[in-house]
Amino acid sequence: MVINIFLMLIIVFAILSIQSNSLRRAVIYLGILSLVSSFCYLLYGSPDVAIAQAVIGSTLSTILYLVALKKYKLFTIYYVLQNTDTEELDSDNTERKVIDIIESFCFERELEPDVVHTSENLENIEAHYQYDVIVLQKERGICLYGNKENYLLDSLQKHLVKKLGNKLNVSYVQNTV
Amino acid sequence: MNKDSEIISNTVSLLYPFIILFAFYIILNGHITPGGGFQGGALLSAIFITKYMGIPTNDTDLKNFKIIEKIMFIIIMIIPMIFLFNGLNKKFSFLNEYYLILMNILIGIKVCCGLSIIFFRFVFYESR
């Protein structure tokens, strides 16, 4: 009798995790599912498998899924101001405009923008930091540096060109690594 | 998973010794009670995962983990060859229990290193 209730609970949580709207909630439902299934293993008389299922199914994989969701959402932007006299460069508020546009792009895609302003070298940032896109401000125009595997960069460049028009010169460099 | 959540980091620091105790209990009693090397090793790797939840800094050296895992793999291959293929388990039958405990400990350490490598690699290095 008890085992039937828990087996039905497994089906209920499986359907819930498929039908839920947000991914995060689906991951939590999957964690509960594997906990219930580990209890079923226990009732069927295999505590060994139940421990393994409880540890791996409901703890490790849930945390890995949650970290993956968090990673997918974060969009790290490094804004590089190479010249030391930044005030002169930034007289027409280019920086603010560009960052606003990138943030609106992130808002459309349900990403969380994370803007970091630096004055470090480009090579240094590429070597030592995790970035999604590096925006390099030049005298006239900006330059986007990005990883080749990042599939969002093409659409980001289109978005920037569409919003900025011809006021700024947007160029785009892909790194091989 | 906020970066500076005081509640989580305090709770995790309280939980550390109990996780370690439980993991070693499961490993050391693996030959008579449910559990064993794999389950205990997964629990041991939970220590590093909870450490990440409390203090998300990248200060663990993955190189050491990789070296330990490879050494454990080689030892896990060698010990059964010596013990079982030479017929030592029939000559000295009192050694069987210690053999099981030793193998459980070795497998536990190897699984712990492997899962921690997977987790840290995933958390700190892999991205889009």
Boltz contact constraints between the chains, C-beta under 6 A:
constraints:
  - contact:
      token1: [A, 47]
      token2: [B, 34]
      max_distance: 6.0
  - contact:
      token1: [A, 48]
      token2: [B, 34]
      max_distance: 6.0
  - contact:
      token1: [A, 51]
      token2: [B, 35]
      max_distance: 6.0
  - contact:
      token1: [A, 51]
      token2: [B, 39]
      max_distance: 6.0
  - contact:
      token1: [A, 52]
      token2: [B, 39]
      max_distance: 6.0
  - contact:
      token1: [A, 55]
      token2: [B, 39]
      max_distance: 6.0
  - contact:
      token1: [A, 55]
      token2: [B, 42]
      max_distance: 6.0
  - contact:
      token1: [A, 55]
      token2: [B, 43]
      max_distance: 6.0
  - contact:
      token1: [A, 56]
      token2: [B, 42]
      max_distance: 6.0
  - contact:
      token1: [A, 63]
      token2: [B, 49]
      max_distance: 6.0
  - contact:
      token1: [A, 67]
      token2: [B, 123]
      max_distance: 6.0
  - contact:
      token1: [A, 130]
      token2: [B, 127]
      max_distance: 6.0
  - contact:
      token1: [A, 150]
      token2: [B, 128]
      max_distance: 6.0
